[in-house]
Amino acid sequence: MLEINPWIALAAFVATGLLILGILWPTAANGERLLKKWGVAEPTAAQAQEGLLYLRRRRLLYPWLYAVLWFVPKWGDDVDQIVVVVLAGTLLAELLALRPRRGARREAILTPRGLFDFASKWVVFPYAVFVLGAAIYLVIHPRWTALAWLAASVLAVGVIIWTAVARPAGGDQVVDLALRTRSVHVAAGLGAAMVGGLVHPWVGVLGLLMWISMANTTPQPAKIAK
């Protein structure tokens, strides 16, 4: 069997990551479209810029995270590599957002911010139930690698949700809450897609459908603007 030079393979991984970045390259129009999807009716230019920064924090990480996959051992289970990359990119971006931006205009919030002030219970609770069911199945039918991946994905989603609640407010409050909502919903959807694939291919299809549904579930506008 012909063996591929590891450096050529690594270069191919980097090239693929850059291709993904080129396709997903964030623009001001993307930032505006993102905010409209998540409850900001008519974003101003300044608000669209915040949406653009949010996208850049994530998408600029994708090529390098995709390249890192070359150094990760073979999965041993049906883990979708793209899902891992996007979930890892979301996690790193949320951790970076914990540090307040220099010169950002911040608006004080008089009441404590809770998870369900901006995220939907119809996303968080179904994700938790889905993960619990998958964990019970994998304990009854033990596949330890799959259980390890499940634990890693739950930890990543949990940290993303925590950072979405805890990170400092930045800029416009309506935009800030809309982007927090997006972080929680998309992370839960990614987590469901990853967990579903670990259990069974057909359950993986259900996980993908949950990802699509959660990534398009927005709370009522009044809830975001609270």
N, C-alpha and C positions, 0 to 999 in steps of 0.2 A: 504494500500500500504506500502511495506517495505521501510523504510527510511535508507539511507546510512549514516553512521557516517561521519560528515564533515571532520574529520582528516584523515579518510581512503580515502575519495574522494580527499583531497589535496595531500596525498601521491601518489595516482594513477596519478594525474596530473603531479607531479614531476617525477615519474617513466616514464611516457610517454615522457616528455621533455628530460629526460636523454637517452631514447631509440632513440629519434630523433637525439640527439647529437652523439650517438654511430654510427648511420647509416651515418651521415654527417660528422664524425670526419675528420678535415682537416689534410692532410699530404703534404710533400714536392712535391709529384707527383701531388696532387690536385692543389697546387700553380702554378706549371709549366703548367699544362693543362689549368688553368684559364687564364694565360697570353697569351698562344697560341691562345685561343679562342678570346681574345680581342686585337689581332693585334701585339703581340710581337712574331716574327717568331721563334727564337731560344733562349729562356730564359737561362741565365747563372744561376749558383747555387745561386748567391747573389740575382738575380732578382726573382727566384722562391721562395726565402725566404720572399721577400716582398709580393708576392702573398699569401703565407701561412699566414703571419701576418694579411693581409686583411681579409682572410676567418676566422681566429680565432677570430678577433674582433667581428664578427657577430655571428658565430655559437655557441660560448661559452655563448652567451646571451640567446639563444633560450629556454633551459630548464627552466630557471628562469622566463622568460617572459610567458612561457606556464603555469607555476604554478600560476602566478599572475592572469591568467584568472579565476581561481577559485573564486577570490574576486570580480570579475566584475559582475554586475547584468546581468540577462538574456538580450540578445540583443534586442529582440522585432522586429528584421528585419533579413533578410537573409544575415548576415555578416559571412564570412568564418573566423573561428578563426585562422586557420593556416596562412592565408594571413595577418591577424592583427599582429600575432606574428612576421612574417618575416619582415613586414613593420616597426614595432616598433624596431626590432633588427637592421635593416638597419639605422633607424633614430638615435638611440643611438650610434651606431658605428661611424657614420659620425660626430656626435657632439663630441665624444671623439677624433676623428682625427683632430679637430680644434687646439688641443694643439700639438705643434711640438714634435717629439720624441727626447729624449736625445741621443746625439751622432750620430744622423742621418746625413749622408752626403747629403747636399742639393745643387742643381744646380740652379744658377740664371737664370731667364727668362727675356730677354731684352724687350719683348713686353708684354702688358697686356693680361691676359688669359681671353677669353670670353667663354660662354657656348658652342657656336657652333664651337669652336676650337677643341672640343673633342667629343661633343654629336651630334647625328644626328637630323636634323630637321624633318625627317620622324618618329621620336619617340616623340619628344616634342610637335609638332603641333597637330598630331592626338590625343594625350592624352588630350590636352587642349580642342579640339573640342568635344571629347567624354564626358568629364566632363561637359562642357557647356550644351550639349544636355541633359545629365542626370539631371542637376540642373533645367533646364527649365521644364522638365517632372515632377519632384518632386514638383515644385512650382505650376504647373497647377493641379496636382493630389497630394495635400499635404499629406505627411507622415513625420511628424516633426522629429521623431527619425532617419529616413533614411537621412533626410537633415542634421541632426547633425553629423551623421557618415560620410556623404559625405564631409562636411566642415572639419572634423578632418583629413580625408585621404588626402584632397587637401593641408591642412596645412603641414602635415607630408612630402608629396612629395615635396612641395615647399621648405621646410627647407633643405631636402636632396639635392635638386638641388643647392640651395644657398651654402651649405657647400662644395659641389663638386667643385664649382667655387672658393670659398673663402679660403678653407683650405690651410695651408702652404704646399709648395712643399716639398716632402720628397724623398730622394734617387734618383734613376735613373729617368730621365725625361720621357723617353718612357714608363716605367712601371707606373709612376705616372699618366700620361694622360690616359693610357689604363684603369687603375682602376677607375679614375674619370668617364670615359665613361660608365663603367660597373655600377657604382653607379646610374647614371642618368637613364640609360635605364631600369635597373631592377626595380628601384623605380617607374618609370612611368608605367611599366607593372603591378606591384603590385597594384598601385593606380587604374588603369583601371579595373583590376579584381575585386577589392573591390567595386568600383562604379557600375559596371555592375550588380553585385549581388544585390545591393540595389534597382535597378530599377525593374528588373524582372528576373526570372530564365533563360529565353532564352537570355536576354541581358547579363546575367552573363556568359553564354557560349561564347558570343562574347568577353567579357572582358578577359576571360581565354585565348582565341586565341590571343588577343592583347598582353597579358602578355608573351606568348610563343614567339610571333613574335618580340616584343621589346627586350626581353632578349636574342635574337639571332641576333639582328641588330647591326652590327659593322660598323663604318665609314671606308672609304678607308684608307689603311695603311699610305699613305702620310699625311693624315689629322691627324692621331694620332701622327705621328713623327714630326709634325710641331714644 
